Amino acid sequence: MLVLITYDVNTVSVAGQKRLRKVAKICQNYGQRVQNSVFECIVDATQFRTLKFELENIIEKDKDSLRFYKLGNNYKNKVEHIGVKTSIDIEGTLII
């Protein structure tokens, strides 16, 4: 399923800046950044629970926020992109 993750981490302190980097790094392990604090992740139910658990253990719930949008498996007809930053097909073939 495609999950869109958005986050807002309070970065007024050094600890907040560190949390921000950790959140981004975890999200990068599961998907691709499509905007500054927005990631698209293709995950199954188990991976989603693990990802959510990892992120919840990093943020400070009284200062930061996370949002998860579950777009499901038929997401291709639900996502429309306009503009310069193109995205890769995360389910496509990867050539290294």
C-alpha positions in Angstrom: 0.0 0.0 0.0 1.1 3.6 -0.5 1.4 5.6 2.6 2.0 9.4 2.5 3.8 10.6 5.6 4.0 14.2 6.6 5.7 15.6 9.7 6.4 18.8 11.5 9.2 18.7 14.1 9.9 21.6 16.4 13.5 22.6 15.5 14.1 25.5 17.9 16.5 23.3 19.9 19.4 21.2 19.0 17.5 18.1 20.2 14.6 19.1 17.8 17.0 19.4 14.9 18.4 15.9 15.7 14.8 14.5 15.8 14.1 16.0 12.5 17.1 14.3 10.9 16.2 11.0 12.5 12.6 11.2 11.3 13.8 12.0 7.7 16.3 9.1 7.8 13.7 6.6 8.9 11.3 7.7 6.2 14.0 7.5 3.6 14.5 3.8 4.6 10.9 3.1 3.6 10.3 5.4 0.6 11.1 8.6 -1.2 11.0 12.2 -0.3 8.5 14.1 -2.5 8.6 17.4 -0.6 10.6 18.8 2.4 8.6 17.0 5.1 6.6 14.6 2.9 7.4 11.0 2.0 5.7 8.4 -0.2 6.3 4.9 1.1 5.2 1.6 -0.4 4.8 -0.8 2.5 2.9 -3.8 3.6 0.9 -3.9 6.9 3.8 -5.2 8.9 6.3 -2.6 7.5 3.8 0.1 8.2 3.4 -0.9 11.9 7.2 -1.0 12.2 7.7 2.4 10.5 5.0 4.0 12.6 6.5 2.5 15.8 10.0 3.8 14.9 8.7 7.3 14.2 6.5 7.4 17.3 9.6 6.6 19.5 11.5 9.5 18.1 9.1 12.4 18.1 8.0 14.4 21.2 4.2 14.3 21.0 3.9 17.6 22.8 6.1 19.4 20.3 6.0 17.5 17.0 3.4 15.9 14.8 3.2 13.1 12.3 0.4 12.4 9.8 -0.1 9.1 7.9 -2.3 9.0 4.8 -3.0 5.4 3.7 -3.8 5.6 0.0 -3.9 1.8 -0.4 -2.8 -0.4 -3.3 -4.7 1.3 -6.1 -2.9 4.6 -5.4 -1.8 5.4 -9.0 -5.2 6.8 -9.9 -5.3 8.8 -6.6 -1.9 10.7 -7.0 -1.5 13.6 -9.5 1.7 15.6 -9.9 2.1 19.0 -11.4 5.4 20.9 -11.4 9.1 20.4 -11.7 10.1 17.9 -9.1 9.5 14.6 -10.8 9.3 11.4 -8.8 10.6 7.9 -9.5 8.4 4.9 -9.9 9.2 3.3 -6.5 7.7 0.0 -7.8 9.6 0.1 -11.1 12.9 -1.5 -12.0 16.0 -0.1 -10.3 19.2 -0.1 -12.3 22.4 0.4 -10.4 
